[in-house]
């Protein structure tokens, strides 16, 4: 299964290195190459496959940002058809090479590993993140004459519009005195009454968290090394977690449980989605970040944590003392219900989602299957590429799954024509915690009349984030693009209204029951 990327408007910059060719051959001949100006030590450039512009890089950080900005998606199955050495084996391989020559591709079902498809030798090269990848790009680069390089427009993307020996500088109308930061740092560490209760690293990481919070974007966050490792493991998939099994979200400076994972301490204790966490081990949660809350709740298996919880549906506040455990986090589960209805529960769109979904598909989708229910309730999102891969099972070739919009660049993610789902009714279950990638999947299937949507209005998260790692293993998650459904109308802050609105009752799963009714009787 795979999905193709159709670029509608290219205004992205690239950096690269290219063999010197005659200027009259046109900038398109340099498409998809890494180049460096003849006789210069930098910057290096990557030129878009169309040859329409170039991205400049002169550091490992630039290279990491390049991968995040121009990387397209490809699955392991299709990537393996592009050779690492030798010649392509068949017409299918040649077709993929022709399609992706000069592209930087991210392996969506293998943790986002980056690959470069060389347009000269038609081989693929793995690109490491950071310094190692930058050094490899320099080795792949070819010389280009100043005249030929000048003929290719420089991108206007912030940070990539390099000129030789240019040192990036902050452009602002406001005066920033960096000495204020250093002075405040020294005052706190030397003169604060409780200076022995925090370290220099606490101050440093706290300032970085504050910088992220200053964007006033709830999805932009700084992660300490420990939190960064946890986040990456969570979305890459196949990870084990030590904690209680509750997914936490912040809303209006309050903490709520977004969802409860099955067969976990949180489920056994009786916690529920939408419960508000008032205190953790007798410490108030008022105003604390999700990061801080998670670090307090999780801990070694065998230890306990006490939560004071308010349940809006009953108006009751109660304390729960829960013993932490180590458990696996499946992103896909499934079973046959009512004899011939295939039920899939997608908890999170991890990078390895399809490796979990495909065995379930083979087990549950048979000639006797009369309907399919895909449960997206309490699914807060994840890897958008995985949402596209899952949707591909229902869609025919070139049907738009979603549109990714960045400044000056718009990309259509379209189905590959790999539809595998039989022509039986499909119902998608949603609620107010269905967000982001799960909304992408839901809207794509409904737009193309492949599913009926039942439940309550979704969360409405129409933006996507990139996670970049720093040299000390800390990380920054920051908003880089807006995604749009196939009709091009944003759902951000609005959500998706279901075809059939059904509130979840206190007793029994009324939404699932309504989905079964629809499959059986068509209404």
N, C-alpha and C positions, 0 to 999 in steps of 0.2 A: 504494500500500500504506500502511496506517495501522493504528494500534491505539487502542482507546478506553480511557479510564481510569475505573474504577468505584470511587468513594470509599466505603469500608465504615464507618469511624469517623472523624469529623472532630473533631479537638481541636487544630486549628492556628489560630494567631492571624492576624489581618489588620489592615491599617491602611488608611484611605481617606478619601474625601471624597464627600459625598452631598448631593443636593438635600433641603432640609428638607421633611419630609412629616408628616402627622398621626401621632402616636404609636400610635394605635389600629390603624393599618394593619399594624403588626408589623414586627419586625426583618428578616423575610425580604424585605421590599420594598427593603431597602438592599443586598441581596446583590451581591457582585462590584463594589462601587463604592469609589472613593477619596473620603475625606471629611476635613474639618477642622472643629472646633467653631466655631460662629459667633462672630466677634470675636476669635478666638485666632490666634496666629501658629504654632501647632504644639502637640503633635505631629500629624502626619498619620496617617491610618489606612487600611488596606485591609481591607474586610469580605469574608469568604468568600462565594462565590456562593450558598451556602445561607443566609447571614445568621446563622450560628450563633455567630460570634465575630469579633473584630477584632485585627489586627496593628498595632502602633504603630511608626512610624519617625520619626526626627528627624535622620537623617544619611545620607550617601552609603553608609556601611558597612552601616547598617541595611537600606537598600534592596537592596544586593547580597545580603545574607543572606536577605531576603524572596524574591528570585527563586530562590535555591537551595532554599528550604524549600517553597514552594507551587507552583513551576512544574511543569506537567504536560507531556507530550510530544505533539508533532504533527509530521507530515511536511510537506515543502514542497508536495507535491501537494494535500493537504487544506487547508493554510493558504492557498494561492492562491485557493481557492474563497470565502474570506471577504474581502469587499471592503475596500479602503483608502478609497475614496470612492464615492459613488453608492448605488444600491440593489442588493441581491443579485439575481443573474441568474436563478436557478432554484430549484426545490424542494430540490435537494441543498445549495445554499449556505444556504438558510434553515434546513435541518435542522442543519447544522454550527453556525450561529450560535445556534440554540436550545440546542444541546448545550453550547457553550463560552462562552456569554455571561457576562461578568464574570470569566472565567478568565485567569490568566497562563500562557502556553504557551511551551515551549522548542522551537525548531525543531531536531529531533534529527538531521536529515541536513544541517544547515547550521551546524555548530559551536555549537549551543545558543543561537542568537539568540532573544531574549525578545520576546514579543508580548502585548499586552493587548487582549482583546475587550470593547469598551465596551458595557455592557448598555443604555445609553440610545440611542446612535445606530447601534448594531450594526456599527460599523466596527472595524478592527484598527489598533493603534498599536504601532510598534516601541519597545521599552524598552531603552535603553542601560544598561550596567552602571555602578554607581557614581554619581558626582555628576550626570552628564547625565540619567540615568534618574530620579533622585530629583527633579530640577527639573521633569521632564516630568510625573511623577505629581502634583506640586503644582499644575500647570496643569490637569490633568484633574479635580482635586478640587472638590467642591461643599461648601457650608456645611451643617452639621447642628446642630440645637439641642442644648444640653446634655442635655435630658431624653431626646431620641431616641437620642443617643449612649450615654447611661448604660444604656439598655434592651438594648444589645447587649453580651454578655459579652466581657471582655478575655481573650485567650488566656493560657494559663499557660506558653507556650513562652518559654524563657529569652531575654531581651534584647528581646522584643517587647511586654512588658506596661508600656507607657509611661503616664505621667501627665503633665499639663502641667508644663513646666519641669523635668521630672525629669532628673537626671544619673545615668546608670548607674554603679553602684559594685560593686566586687568583694565578694561575700558569702562569708566564710570564717571558720572557727573559729580559723584560724591567723593570727598577726600577720605582716604582710609589711612590711618596712622598705625602701621603694624607694631610700633613700639608699645602702643596701649595694651595689646595682647600680652606681650612679654612682661610688662610692668604689673599687670593684674595677676598674671600667673605667679610671679615672685611674691607679691603681697599675700596672696592666699596661702602659699606654701610656707611662708616664713612668719606671718603675723596673725593668721586666723587662730582663734581660741582652740578650735578642735582640729588643728592641722594634722594631729597624729591619727585621725580617723579616716583620712583619705590619702591616696598616693599621687605622685606626679602623673601617673598614667590615668588615674581617675579624672584628674583635671583635664588632661589632654583629650581623652575620649569624650568627656562631658561637653567640651567645647565643640567637638565635631558633631555630636548629636544635636547641639544647639544650632549649628550651621544648617543641618538638614531640616530641622524644625522651622527655621526662619523662612524657608520656601513657602510655608503655609500650605503645603501639599501633604495630605495625610498618608500618601503612598511613598513619599521620599523619606528614607530612614538610613541612619548610620548603624552598622553592626560591629560590635566588638568581635575579636577573633572567634570566641566561643559561640556567640550567636550566629556569626556568619557561617561557621561550619554546620551548625544545626539547620539553618535555612537552606543551604545548598543540598544537604543530605535529604531534606524533606521533599524538595521539588525534583531532585534527580530521581528519587524513588528507591525502592528496595532497602529502605533504611529502618533501623530499629531505634526506638525512642525510650528513654527512661522518664516516666512521668505518670500522669493520671489519664491522658487520652481525651482532653478537652481542647478544642480549637477556640482561641480567644480573639476577640475583635474589640476595637475601641470606637465608641460613638459618643460625640459631644462630651468628651472628657470623662466618660464612664466606661467601665469594662463589662463586656457581655460574653457569654458563651455562644459562639456561632454554631458549633455542632459538637456532637459527642461521638467518638469512634466506637465501633462495636467491640464487644468483649474486652473492655478496658475497665480499670478501676472507677473511672468517672461514671460509666454506664451502670456498673453494679451499685455504686453509691446512691444513684437516683438523680444525678444532675441532669438538666435538660437544656436544650437550645433555648436561647433568649433569657436564661437566668442571668441576673446582674451580680457580679462579684463585688461585694462591698469591702471585704477585708481578706488579707492573706496572712495567716498566723498572727491575727490580732492587729495587723498594721493596715491602716486605711489605704484603699486603692485610688482615692480621689486624686485626679490629675496625673497619675503615673502612666508611663507609656506601656504599650503592649510588650515591648522588649523587657522592661523591668518586671512586669507581671509574670511573664513566662519564666524568667530566670528564677523567680521566687517559688513558682509552682512546681517546676520540674526539679528533679534531684535523683540521687541514687536509689535504685530499687531496694525496697525494704524499709525505707524511711517514710515518715508521714508528713502531710501538710493539712492545715485546717483552713477551710474557706467559709466565710460568712456570705450567704447568698440570699438575694431577694428575688422571689418569683412573681413577676408582674401578673400572671394569669390567676394567681390565688391571693396576692397581697401578703404572703407569708415570708418572713425572714427566718432562715435556719442555718445552723452551722453543720458542716460536714468535715469529719476527719477521715482522710483517705490515705491508704498506703500506696506509695508509688510502686510501679512495676516496669519491667522491660518488655516491650511488645513490638511486633511488626506493624507497619502501617500499610495495608493494601489500598491501592488506588482504585481497583475494580474488583467487584464481587458479583456473583450471579447464581441464579437458581431457576428451576422450572416451577411455576406456580399454577394452581388450578389445572394441572395436567398438561396443558399445551401452550402456556404463555411464558415466553422467555423474559425474565426479570433481570436487569443489570443495574447495579448500584455503583455509580461513579462518585467516589468521595473526593478526589483531587486529581487535577490534570498534571501528573508527574511526567518526566521525560520518558520513563519506561512504561507508560500506561498501556501501549499497544501490546507489549509482551505479556501483560496480564489479561488484557481483553481478548486477544485472539484465541487462546485455549478455551475460554468461556464460550466464545462464539461457536467454535467447533462442537462443543459439548451441547449447547442449548438450541442452536438453530438447525432444525431438521425439517424433513418433509412434513412432519406432523405439527410444526409450530404454527399456531393460529394468530399470534400477535406478539408484539414486543413492547415492553415498558422499560424506559431508561429513566432512572431516578437521579435527578440532579439537585434534589433538595439538600440544603446546607453545604453545597459544593462551592467553596469560595474562589475557585479558579485554579491558577497555576500556569503551566506552559501553554501558550496560545497555539504553538505548532502541534501539540498533542490534540487539542480540540479540533484542529483542521484534519488531522489524520483520522480521528474517530468519525467525524462527519463524512469523510470520504467513503465510508462503507454504505452510506445511503444515497449518495449523489452521483450524477452522471458527469461525463467529461465537460470541463469548462464552466460548470455552474459555480458562481462566486460563493465562497464560504464566508470570507470577511475581507474588509479593506483596511489596510494599515496606512495611516497618514502621519508623516513626520514633516517638519518644516521643509517645504520645497520638494517633497517626495511622496508619491502615493503608489502603493503596491496592492494589487489584487491577488489574494490567495484563492486559487480555483481548484476544483476537484479534478482528479487525474483520469476519471473514468473507470475507477476500480470498484464500482458498486458490488457489494457482496450480499447485502440484506435482501431477503425475498420480498415480494410484493404483498406483505401482510400489514395490517394496521400497526403503526408505531405511536405510542403515547410517551411524552416527556413530562415528568413531574417536576415542578419548580416551587420555590417559596421565596420569602424575602431575604434569605441568605444565599440564594443562587446568584453568583456574581462572576464577572470577568470572563474567563475562558468557557465556563459553563453557559454563559449567556451567548457567547459566540456560537457554540454548538447548537443551542436551542433555536436561535434566530435563523441560522442557516437552514436547518431542517424544516422549520415552519415556512420560511419564505419560499422554498422550493416544493412546498406541499408534500413533504415526506413524513410529517408528524403532526399530531394534534397535541396542544400544550394544555395541561391541567394543573391547577393549584392556585397560588397567589402571586401577585406581582413580584418580580425579581428585584435585586438590590440596585442595579443600575451603575455598574462600574465599566466605563468605556475607555479606560486608558491602560497602557501597558508600561512595564518597568524593566529596566536593565539592572543587573547586579554585577558590579565590578569589584575585583579584589585588589587590595593594596599590599605592599611588600611585607607588612607585619601580620598578614592574614586577616585583617579587618576588612570590612566591605561597605559599599554604598549601594543601596537600592534607590533608583531615581527614575522618575517618569520620563520616557523618551518618545512615546507615540500615542496616538489616539486610534482606536479601532472602531470601525463602523460596520453595521450589518450590510447585507447585499444591497438594500435599497438606499444606502448612503445616509440615512438619518440616524444621528447619534442617539444612543440610549443612556448616555452618561447622566446620572442624577435622575433619570426617569424610570428606568427599568423596562421589563417586558411584561405586558399584560397578557395573561393566559387566554386561550380560546374559551375555556370553561373554567370559571372561577369557583374554587372549592376551598373553603377554610378548613384547616386541620382541627378535628375535634379532640377533646380531652380523652375520650375513650374510643379506642380503635383507630385504624388508619383510614379515615374517610376519603382522603385523596387517592390512595391506592385502590380502594373499593370502587371509586368513580372511574378510574382508569380501566379496571377490569370490565365494568359495565359497558364502557365505550367500545372496547375491543369485541365484546360478545354481541352487542346489539347495534353498534354504530351511532349511538346517541348518548 
